């Protein structure tokens, strides 16, 4: 069973300040935990119900110091999910290495104050699918280790490097005539008709406000995902993770 | 202020059986409510805080019998959101007319047991964006009037016709040599290389299980959204709403 202090520690990790303090984060569910362990993320605690333990062998192949069997009542206490899983793990935050060469020669995604954890998690999964290795988030973007982000990544978090930076500094560092800065705007060029490059930054904005003004000015290539037939959609825009997926798909289609 | 019975009625609408019984559903927030009213959805109650009422004029141009001013405490009671909005409306479920000719001559989306309300809401918004007028859901798909679905549609619900049907019967009714049934499968053809038709059904499956076996057999055109570089993604699949957006975008791109 878990001690009072362990329960206190684990529930505190639902808050960013304690995750940062302890450099720990929580993941729940078989698949997600297996993926994170397979990606060599270090486990601090592996916590499970008796029933789970008789059927599963997650992490048996790696050394985990703290394997703790507990019951459904304690699981409910430490879980951030409505229906707690029968397995939960506390991981050490990995140190993330930025690959300069990869950034210069390929596509990266920049997120300007994306707020919804589901959106960030989904965008990480999209980046993984389309072979985008780096996501740079503005400092006001939702925290990567927010439990809802972690759950929405479905394990893709282990293969995409997510860092928090000053976007303006980042863009000014890399922007060159042959390194385009892409963004989506109502007045942009129809994306299907653009010749898209194999490298550059794709900037996606906040759910309500879009890309902030100071960042807009740095965009070199304005794109637009047209509705169909043009101008007839009732909605004014697409959800930011949906727009990201369409953009990434179109970049990759042009390479096929 | 709201009476006890009104509070009881409104909170009961968080459950499908009471929504079906009363033929009513709830929407929250300025934008969503304005869009639904603009689309001529009939309002049963419009409920708001005093503060909201001094700044807003939703629905002033239409006749609404029950306009009720309340306080933040009652709003919290009737809201299904963590942070209740300052305006909530109860709408009559519209009668939805299926347009046979539109189905025969254009694209429709079929959902086979999609469970997550956020996914259904997002798919409705995608359908609206890409001019797809009909979505047919299997009877086990999450309920259209679930508050989380309504919130995720961002108003697009008023321009897309969503009905619950037996998918197999539906497919057998329309399937013809020149009316393709599309589905996504790992062994499908790379979507970017397929010549896609302007009409047909696009079937999207359950979040965990994909398209059910009996429906799979009826698919005439198997598609695949490839990861990039092929086979290197850590994730096994894309989220169902993300996959829907990529597919719809590719269908429309080919028409541009």
Interface residues (C-beta under 8 A of the other chain):
Chain A: X35 X39 X118 X122 X125 X126 X128 X129 X130 X131 X154 X155 X156 X158 X159 X190 X192 X193 X225 X226 X227 X228 X229 X232 X233 X234 X235 X238 X239 X241 X242 X245 X246 X249 X250 X252 X253 X255 X256
Chain B: X35 X39 X118 X122 X125 X126 X128 X129 X130 X131 X154 X155 X156 X158 X159 X190 X192 X193 X225 X226 X227 X228 X229 X232 X233 X234 X235 X238 X239 X241 X242 X245 X246 X249 X250 X252 X253 X255 X256
